[in-house]
Amino acid sequence: MNEKNKKILWSEIIKAGDFLKDKLPNHSNHPKGRNPYAHVALEIKNKFKKSYKEISDDQIKDIRNYIEFIKKNPS
């Protein structure tokens, strides 16, 4: 992915993390609370089988749509 798109996606991840702060359900593996920024990045990696930096530029719209899905469906 080119640098411009990496920055765009990182910005979207930060915004989604800000939105999800204190909205993720509690989990026994995270007794001090969950990191919403890591959660968004990990969900992207799980869905696309690559980190957001490694995904091709032509999938940026798909990733942005998935970030919106994550915001609407915190888990």
C-alpha positions as CSV (number, residue, x, y, z in Angstrom):
1,M,0.0,0.0,0.0
2,N,1.3,3.5,-0.8
3,E,2.2,5.9,2.0
4,K,-0.8,8.2,1.3
5,N,-3.3,5.3,1.7
6,K,-1.5,4.0,4.8
7,K,-1.9,7.4,6.5
8,I,-5.6,7.6,5.5
9,L,-6.2,4.2,7.0
10,W,-4.3,4.9,10.1
11,S,-6.4,8.0,10.6
12,E,-9.5,5.9,10.1
13,I,-8.2,3.4,12.7
14,I,-7.6,6.1,15.2
15,K,-11.0,7.6,14.7
16,A,-12.6,4.2,15.1
17,G,-10.6,3.5,18.2
18,D,-11.6,6.9,19.7
19,F,-15.3,6.0,18.9
20,L,-15.0,2.5,20.5
21,K,-13.2,3.7,23.6
22,D,-15.2,2.4,26.6
23,K,-17.7,0.6,24.2
24,L,-16.0,-2.7,23.8
25,P,-17.3,-5.5,26.0
26,N,-15.2,-6.6,29.0
27,H,-13.1,-9.7,28.4
28,S,-11.3,-11.9,30.9
29,N,-8.0,-11.6,29.0
30,H,-8.0,-7.8,29.4
31,P,-8.7,-7.1,33.1
32,K,-7.5,-3.5,32.8
33,G,-9.7,-2.8,29.8
34,R,-9.4,-3.4,26.1
35,N,-7.4,-1.3,23.7
36,P,-9.8,-0.1,21.0
37,Y,-7.1,0.9,18.6
38,A,-5.4,-2.5,18.7
39,H,-8.8,-4.1,18.4
40,V,-9.6,-2.3,15.1
41,A,-6.1,-3.2,13.7
42,L,-6.4,-6.8,14.8
43,E,-9.9,-7.1,13.3
44,I,-8.6,-5.8,10.0
45,K,-5.7,-8.3,10.1
46,N,-8.1,-11.2,10.9
47,K,-10.5,-10.3,8.1
48,F,-8.0,-9.5,5.4
49,K,-5.2,-11.9,6.6
50,K,-2.7,-9.0,6.4
51,S,-2.0,-5.9,8.4
52,Y,-3.6,-2.7,7.0
53,K,-0.1,-1.7,5.7
54,E,0.3,-4.9,3.6
55,I,-3.1,-4.8,1.9
56,S,-3.2,-3.6,-1.7
57,D,-4.3,-0.1,-2.6
58,D,-7.3,-1.3,-4.5
59,Q,-8.9,-2.7,-1.3
60,I,-8.9,0.6,0.6
61,K,-12.6,1.1,0.1
62,D,-13.2,-2.5,1.5
63,I,-11.1,-1.7,4.5
64,R,-12.9,1.6,5.2
65,N,-16.2,-0.2,4.9
66,Y,-15.0,-2.8,7.3
67,I,-13.9,-0.2,9.8
68,E,-17.4,1.2,9.8
69,F,-18.8,-2.3,10.4
70,I,-16.5,-2.7,13.4
71,K,-17.7,0.6,14.8
72,K,-21.3,-0.5,14.5
73,N,-20.6,-4.0,15.8
74,P,-18.1,-3.8,18.7
75,S,-17.2,-7.2,20.0
